[in-house]
Amino acid sequence: MANPLKKRYLLIFFITALITVGITLLLVNIFEKKQEANLYPSVFKPVGDHETDPKVWGENFPFEYDTYKKTETNEGATQYGGSDNYQKLEKYPNLIQLFAGYPFSKDYREERGHYWAITDVKETKRVNEKTPNTCISCKSSQVLVDVEKMGTEAFYKAMFKDVGAHYDKGIGCLDCHNPKTMELRVSRPAFIEAMQRRGIDVTKASREQMRSYVCGQCHVEYYFKGDGKYLTFPWDKGLEVDSIEKYYDEYGFKDWDHETSGAPMIKMQHPEFETWSTGIHAKSGVTCVDCHMPYERMGSVKVTNHWIKSPLRNINNACQTCHKWSEGELANRVKTIQDRTYETMYKSELAILDAINTIKKAKDGGATDEQLKEARKLHRRAQLRWDFVAAENSMGFHSPQQTLKTLADAIDYARQSQLEAERLMKSVAVK
């Protein structure tokens, strides 16, 4: 009798356990559904076409708004970036000589999160009474309101002190989302125009493409074209640094004449989109949003985290969805790439500084502007490439192989410039 009773009790135990597990799972599912129901309101409130306040959008998307607000947070520095608004000229004093004669030699701070975009522009010493309004083009949602009201050309022609200096909202929801449909959109004319010149209609882009385009409309190299300071991306010949250089050379563009060498220089501006475009992640279909704004799961719902930050701050969601290695291993791989990039970038800095100083010696020794033309041209070519890497916010990670090639070319051109200046020194001395 004992065995049948034992079997019966075991059967009852297992049945009870299964029922308990089933009830538990049901309760968990009900709880998750309630959480999901609370994630978004049952009735969406309309958002105005010109609504620049993210808080209003947040009434419909509270999770997205709560994470967006964290862009106000200073998480401190990563090894080569972060959100600590430190003065780069103090940490990297070579920049003062590299940008001699240009405002970046007076003030060059690490940028903070999107929340601070407009504040950081207002506070920089690079802005003055003559600064065109073009400089504010990607720093505030309020730009879109005035571009529509004033027209694109008039907006660029205006002075920053008269328009952009009065803005009080940074980058927000309106910059990347259609207020009627909430779909991703490109709102900046310069990106749309540059892509059109390349034969690409951004209105026909897939959602995955838009997950990079909305970032690429601002995280790019650009210049102010003509007397109207029209915001333009130099992409007509391609996105690689060599193609961008050819564009600028044909147009005859320069940002300033270097105070020491006299070379006609170009200041690169955060070419993240261009660099990413040549890397393995872009070729594999990985978008900017995948890494910098990864999905998070709220029950059965996937939501996009709007705390835009370094993937190194969120390796689990940003990297491990694709790469099945430990956080430590992935962090070390990034560190290896960035350390090697920085080491090579620093060597290119030293080579450029040698070129600058040798050109100055040649000039002081009697070399004419015509004689120095080639050495100055090579200085321009070298520094343009160094700055393409230095101004780009990934320390080479977005495209490691292309970045190292760019720096190798920078070193080569810098040493060629130095040798040319040394040759002139000897030539002048003989005479």
Wavefront OBJ file of the C-alpha trace (Angstrom):
o trace
v 0.000 0.000 0.000
v 2.885 2.295 0.720
v 4.056 2.534 -2.884
v 0.640 3.437 -4.390
v 0.107 6.053 -1.673
v 3.564 7.468 -2.236
v 2.958 7.665 -5.962
v -0.407 9.359 -5.369
v 1.151 11.959 -3.041
v 3.927 12.622 -5.529
v 1.384 13.039 -8.308
v -0.648 15.464 -6.175
v 2.551 17.349 -5.309
v 3.581 17.726 -8.944
v 0.087 18.748 -10.039
v -0.034 21.331 -7.244
v 3.413 22.601 -8.200
v 2.391 22.946 -11.849
v -0.781 24.797 -10.876
v 1.248 27.087 -8.608
v 3.750 27.805 -11.374
v 0.896 28.432 -13.803
v -0.832 30.853 -11.431
v 2.480 32.608 -10.755
v 3.169 33.029 -14.455
v -0.362 34.301 -14.965
v 0.041 36.859 -12.183
v 3.401 37.937 -13.576
v 1.842 38.332 -17.027
v -1.039 40.346 -15.598
v 1.420 42.557 -13.725
v 3.490 43.091 -16.876
v 0.385 43.955 -18.870
v -0.607 46.486 -16.236
v 2.876 47.958 -16.379
v 2.670 48.116 -20.178
v -0.750 49.732 -19.958
v 0.739 52.401 -17.706
v 3.683 52.917 -20.052
v 1.639 55.047 -22.462
v -1.660 56.910 -22.010
v -4.825 55.400 -23.442
v -5.634 58.668 -25.210
v -2.830 60.559 -26.976
v -2.793 64.297 -26.657
v -2.122 66.195 -29.906
v 1.331 67.761 -30.233
v 1.657 71.058 -32.069
v 3.656 71.339 -35.281
v 6.043 73.762 -33.571
v 6.142 72.235 -30.094
v 9.725 72.589 -28.887
v 9.214 71.574 -25.257
v 10.032 67.859 -24.760
v 7.876 67.858 -21.610
v 4.736 68.249 -23.729
v 5.745 65.295 -25.908
v 6.481 63.417 -22.693
v 2.812 63.414 -21.757
v 2.358 60.816 -24.512
v 5.745 59.142 -24.131
v 6.679 59.243 -20.436
v 9.423 56.584 -20.633
v 11.128 58.287 -23.551
v 10.852 61.671 -21.832
v 12.212 60.380 -18.531
v 15.250 58.916 -20.276
v 15.709 62.034 -22.436
v 15.868 64.153 -19.269
v 18.954 62.175 -18.265
v 20.914 63.901 -21.038
v 21.089 66.729 -18.494
v 23.115 64.424 -16.241
v 26.885 64.638 -16.204
v 28.156 61.069 -15.977
v 31.727 62.279 -16.087
v 34.422 61.474 -18.604
v 35.069 58.239 -20.427
v 38.665 57.584 -21.466
v 38.350 59.728 -24.599
v 34.974 61.463 -24.293
v 32.017 61.568 -21.938
v 29.856 64.442 -20.713
v 32.327 66.305 -18.512
v 32.551 69.844 -19.899
v 36.314 70.174 -19.425
v 38.617 72.555 -21.314
v 40.479 70.533 -23.960
v 43.129 73.237 -24.343
v 44.255 72.551 -20.787
v 44.314 68.774 -21.169
v 45.783 68.841 -24.692
v 47.934 72.004 -24.927
v 49.167 71.085 -28.429
v 45.750 72.243 -29.673
v 46.688 75.843 -28.972
v 49.473 75.751 -31.531
v 47.597 73.538 -33.975
v 44.707 76.023 -34.115
v 46.823 79.184 -33.806
v 44.933 82.172 -35.173
v 41.522 80.465 -34.937
v 38.914 80.687 -32.128
v 39.449 77.009 -31.227
v 42.848 78.047 -29.835
v 40.987 80.224 -27.303
v 38.190 77.894 -26.203
v 37.617 74.214 -26.999
v 35.459 72.363 -24.497
v 34.129 68.815 -24.428
v 30.458 68.844 -25.373
v 27.767 67.729 -22.939
v 24.454 65.945 -23.566
v 21.713 67.114 -25.935
v 19.966 68.979 -23.128
v 22.938 71.363 -22.915
v 23.466 71.966 -26.640
v 22.115 75.523 -26.735
v 23.705 76.474 -23.413
v 27.149 75.293 -24.467
v 27.012 77.412 -27.640
v 25.925 80.495 -25.734
v 28.745 80.077 -23.239
v 31.626 79.375 -25.606
v 34.181 82.127 -26.140
v 34.169 81.311 -29.866
v 30.885 83.209 -30.280
v 30.999 86.976 -30.763
v 29.049 89.861 -32.304
v 29.953 88.717 -35.842
v 28.916 85.072 -35.424
v 26.318 84.054 -38.056
v 23.100 82.364 -37.008
v 24.185 79.317 -39.034
v 26.206 78.168 -36.019
v 23.008 77.377 -34.111
v 21.530 75.169 -36.840
v 21.789 71.907 -34.894
v 21.668 73.138 -31.322
v 17.974 73.714 -30.668
v 14.507 72.552 -31.715
v 13.575 76.221 -31.991
v 15.677 76.384 -35.160
v 12.932 74.532 -37.029
v 10.334 77.104 -36.054
v 12.427 80.043 -37.279
v 13.601 78.285 -40.460
v 9.960 77.784 -41.430
v 9.045 81.341 -40.439
v 12.064 83.156 -41.911
v 13.104 80.837 -44.729
v 16.360 78.886 -44.770
v 18.561 81.543 -46.418
v 17.315 84.365 -44.219
v 17.800 82.236 -41.127
v 21.457 81.603 -42.026
v 22.098 85.235 -42.920
v 20.805 86.493 -39.587
v 23.222 87.104 -36.730
v 23.374 84.722 -33.810
v 23.067 87.586 -31.331
v 19.712 88.530 -32.871
v 18.137 85.057 -33.133
v 19.845 81.977 -31.718
v 21.187 83.728 -28.625
v 17.603 84.060 -27.377
v 16.723 80.358 -27.570
v 16.142 78.479 -24.336
v 15.512 74.916 -25.570
v 18.207 72.444 -26.556
v 17.860 69.453 -28.874
v 14.509 67.728 -28.391
v 11.750 65.563 -29.823
v 10.830 67.940 -32.674
v 14.313 67.580 -34.174
v 13.860 63.902 -35.015
v 10.119 63.135 -34.933
v 7.109 64.159 -36.985
v 4.719 65.708 -34.419
v 1.663 64.264 -36.192
v 2.770 60.683 -36.816
v 5.721 60.443 -34.395
v 7.725 58.803 -37.174
v 11.427 59.545 -37.512
v 12.203 62.387 -39.899
v 15.109 64.493 -41.124
v 14.375 68.111 -40.286
v 17.603 69.908 -41.251
v 17.749 71.324 -44.814
v 21.540 70.875 -45.169
v 21.343 67.082 -44.822
v 18.412 66.803 -47.236
v 20.193 69.000 -49.796
v 23.505 67.141 -49.476
v 21.814 63.779 -49.952
v 19.868 65.091 -52.958
v 23.143 66.133 -54.590
v 24.307 62.544 -54.073
v 21.120 61.233 -55.699
v 19.480 60.077 -52.462
v 15.888 60.984 -51.570
v 15.667 60.836 -47.779
v 11.854 60.809 -47.898
v 12.108 57.294 -49.323
v 14.496 56.043 -46.638
v 13.613 52.925 -44.678
v 13.045 53.112 -40.943
v 16.442 51.496 -40.350
v 18.147 54.122 -42.517
v 16.322 56.854 -40.648
v 17.774 55.520 -37.388
v 21.110 56.846 -38.654
v 19.914 59.738 -40.814
v 18.312 61.562 -37.866
v 21.730 61.564 -36.185
v 23.638 62.217 -39.396
v 21.782 65.460 -40.032
v 23.895 67.053 -37.290
v 26.861 64.808 -36.444
v 28.758 65.680 -39.612
v 31.441 67.833 -41.210
v 30.062 71.091 -42.640
v 31.000 74.621 -43.681
v 29.347 78.003 -44.174
v 29.162 78.654 -47.902
v 29.423 82.125 -49.410
v 28.555 85.503 -47.964
v 25.171 84.183 -46.856
v 26.903 81.612 -44.622
v 24.711 78.906 -46.102
v 25.119 75.648 -44.178
v 26.565 73.062 -46.582
v 27.903 69.520 -46.288
v 30.948 68.833 -48.555
v 29.703 65.431 -49.733
v 29.364 65.933 -53.488
v 32.388 63.720 -54.189
v 31.799 61.244 -51.356
v 31.992 60.891 -47.582
v 35.642 59.836 -47.235
v 38.180 62.388 -46.068
v 40.025 62.340 -49.407
v 36.773 63.133 -51.244
v 35.940 65.931 -48.815
v 39.411 67.421 -49.299
v 38.984 67.384 -53.089
v 35.656 69.169 -52.712
v 37.187 71.904 -50.558
v 40.236 72.277 -52.817
v 38.094 72.714 -55.930
v 35.872 75.218 -54.161
v 38.918 77.036 -52.792
v 37.625 77.008 -49.245
v 39.490 77.775 -46.045
v 38.394 78.553 -42.485
v 41.501 80.594 -41.611
v 45.174 81.144 -42.318
v 47.344 79.453 -39.735
v 48.968 82.103 -37.589
v 52.384 80.388 -37.530
v 52.736 78.541 -40.830
v 50.513 80.780 -42.967
v 48.775 77.724 -44.458
v 45.112 78.025 -45.553
v 43.402 75.728 -43.036
v 40.134 73.851 -42.570
v 38.619 73.064 -39.165
v 36.867 69.702 -39.191
v 33.552 69.468 -37.328
v 32.595 66.160 -35.639
v 32.375 63.895 -38.768
v 30.741 60.946 -36.981
v 28.321 60.107 -39.809
v 31.075 60.115 -42.424
v 33.398 57.964 -40.297
v 30.661 55.502 -39.310
v 29.717 55.160 -42.985
v 33.092 53.541 -43.774
v 33.026 51.128 -40.822
v 31.934 47.522 -40.302
v 28.871 48.451 -38.246
v 27.427 50.574 -41.048
v 28.175 47.844 -43.588
v 26.416 45.354 -41.291
v 23.282 47.486 -40.999
v 23.934 48.626 -37.430
v 22.555 52.136 -36.926
v 23.553 54.981 -34.611
v 20.432 54.424 -32.519
v 21.202 50.721 -32.032
v 24.324 51.589 -30.040
v 23.693 55.025 -28.558
v 19.937 54.671 -27.868
v 19.434 50.894 -27.530
v 16.120 49.209 -26.944
v 15.028 48.286 -23.447
v 12.281 45.801 -22.680
v 9.332 46.856 -20.546
v 7.395 43.602 -20.218
v 6.731 42.475 -23.766
v 7.225 45.993 -25.180
v 10.526 47.220 -26.648
v 11.156 50.902 -26.048
v 14.017 53.138 -27.192
v 16.131 54.610 -24.436
v 16.506 58.326 -25.179
v 19.451 58.822 -22.845
v 21.854 59.316 -25.738
v 25.289 58.367 -24.475
v 28.419 56.306 -25.017
v 27.744 52.578 -25.504
v 30.531 52.025 -22.971
v 28.027 53.236 -20.366
v 25.513 50.578 -21.409
v 27.409 47.604 -22.828
v 24.698 45.095 -21.972
v 22.006 46.695 -24.127
v 24.233 48.455 -26.652
v 26.715 45.691 -27.478
v 25.731 42.309 -26.055
v 22.571 41.993 -28.124
v 24.908 41.169 -31.026
v 28.255 40.289 -29.439
v 28.145 37.283 -27.137
v 31.183 38.085 -25.036
v 31.476 39.428 -21.519
v 31.207 43.140 -20.777
v 34.855 43.151 -19.740
v 35.982 41.579 -23.009
v 33.938 44.010 -25.114
v 35.170 47.015 -23.118
v 38.761 45.848 -23.585
v 38.277 45.524 -27.352
v 37.025 49.105 -27.534
v 39.882 50.273 -25.317
v 42.449 48.566 -27.566
v 41.064 50.281 -30.674
v 40.868 53.667 -28.995
v 44.283 53.461 -27.354
v 45.937 52.573 -30.668
v 44.065 55.353 -32.411
v 45.073 57.911 -29.792
v 48.713 56.832 -29.892
v 48.798 57.233 -33.674
v 46.853 60.490 -33.523
v 49.354 61.909 -31.027
v 52.244 60.962 -33.314
v 50.514 62.776 -36.152
v 50.144 65.857 -33.896
v 53.878 65.888 -33.231
v 54.619 65.521 -36.941
v 52.311 68.444 -37.768
v 53.873 70.605 -35.066
v 57.324 69.856 -36.504
v 56.036 70.926 -39.924
v 54.557 74.150 -38.530
v 57.743 75.097 -36.717
v 59.965 74.267 -39.690
v 57.808 76.347 -42.040
v 58.139 79.257 -39.611
v 61.923 78.867 -39.575
v 62.002 78.822 -43.367
v 59.846 81.951 -43.516
v 61.957 83.722 -40.899
v 65.026 82.704 -42.896
v 63.792 84.502 -45.991
v 61.600 81.991 -47.876
v 58.836 83.731 -49.828
v 55.130 82.921 -49.806
v 55.460 81.458 -53.283
v 58.334 79.233 -52.193
v 56.391 78.103 -49.107
v 53.261 77.265 -51.062
v 53.945 73.512 -51.298
v 54.968 73.148 -47.650
v 51.821 74.988 -46.572
v 49.651 72.866 -48.839
v 51.076 69.724 -47.230
v 50.494 71.199 -43.764
v 46.851 71.789 -44.679
v 46.509 68.205 -45.983
v 48.091 66.731 -42.859
v 46.099 68.719 -40.318
v 42.815 68.240 -42.155
v 43.251 64.472 -41.729
v 44.436 64.660 -38.141
v 41.451 66.843 -37.267
v 39.063 64.506 -39.109
v 39.966 61.982 -36.423
v 40.491 64.352 -33.486
v 37.123 66.089 -33.948
v 35.245 62.807 -34.447
v 33.665 61.495 -31.257
v 34.640 57.823 -31.197
v 38.453 57.896 -31.073
v 38.521 55.654 -34.122
v 35.956 53.089 -33.017
v 33.386 53.979 -35.693
v 35.837 52.853 -38.402
v 39.172 51.623 -37.007
v 40.954 50.673 -40.233
v 39.914 53.782 -42.151
v 40.852 55.954 -39.188
v 44.369 54.528 -38.925
v 44.846 55.030 -42.678
v 43.744 58.642 -42.303
v 46.256 59.200 -39.505
v 49.035 57.443 -41.407
v 48.414 59.810 -44.326
v 48.436 62.746 -41.897
v 51.884 61.752 -40.635
v 53.145 61.262 -44.173
v 51.948 64.684 -45.362
v 53.271 66.380 -42.236
v 56.744 64.907 -42.699
v 56.671 65.837 -46.394
v 55.799 69.397 -45.353
v 58.656 69.445 -42.863
v 61.142 68.139 -45.444
v 59.985 70.684 -48.014
v 60.455 73.498 -45.495
v 63.904 72.175 -44.544
v 64.853 72.078 -48.236
v 63.797 75.708 -48.556
v 65.865 76.647 -45.525
v 68.973 75.166 -47.106
v 68.156 76.784 -50.455
v 67.701 80.210 -48.902
v 70.843 79.799 -46.807
v 72.931 78.972 -49.903
v 71.737 82.128 -51.640
l 1 2 3 4 5 6 7 8 9 10 11 12 13 14 15 16 17 18 19 20 21 22 23 24 25 26 27 28 29 30 31 32 33 34 35 36 37 38 39 40 41 42 43 44 45 46 47 48 49 50 51 52 53 54 55 56 57 58 59 60 61 62 63 64 65 66 67 68 69 70 71 72 73 74 75 76 77 78 79 80 81 82 83 84 85 86 87 88 89 90 91 92 93 94 95 96 97 98 99 100 101 102 103 104 105 106 107 108 109 110 111 112 113 114 115 116 117 118 119 120 121 122 123 124 125 126 127 128 129 130 131 132 133 134 135 136 137 138 139 140 141 142 143 144 145 146 147 148 149 150 151 152 153 154 155 156 157 158 159 160 161 162 163 164 165 166 167 168 169 170 171 172 173 174 175 176 177 178 179 180 181 182 183 184 185 186 187 188 189 190 191 192 193 194 195 196 197 198 199 200 201 202 203 204 205 206 207 208 209 210 211 212 213 214 215 216 217 218 219 220 221 222 223 224 225 226 227 228 229 230 231 232 233 234 235 236 237 238 239 240 241 242 243 244 245 246 247 248 249 250 251 252 253 254 255 256 257 258 259 260 261 262 263 264 265 266 267 268 269 270 271 272 273 274 275 276 277 278 279 280 281 282 283 284 285 286 287 288 289 290 291 292 293 294 295 296 297 298 299 300 301 302 303 304 305 306 307 308 309 310 311 312 313 314 315 316 317 318 319 320 321 322 323 324 325 326 327 328 329 330 331 332 333 334 335 336 337 338 339 340 341 342 343 344 345 346 347 348 349 350 351 352 353 354 355 356 357 358 359 360 361 362 363 364 365 366 367 368 369 370 371 372 373 374 375 376 377 378 379 380 381 382 383 384 385 386 387 388 389 390 391 392 393 394 395 396 397 398 399 400 401 402 403 404 405 406 407 408 409 410 411 412 413 414 415 416 417 418 419 420 421 422 423 424 425 426 427 428 429 430 431
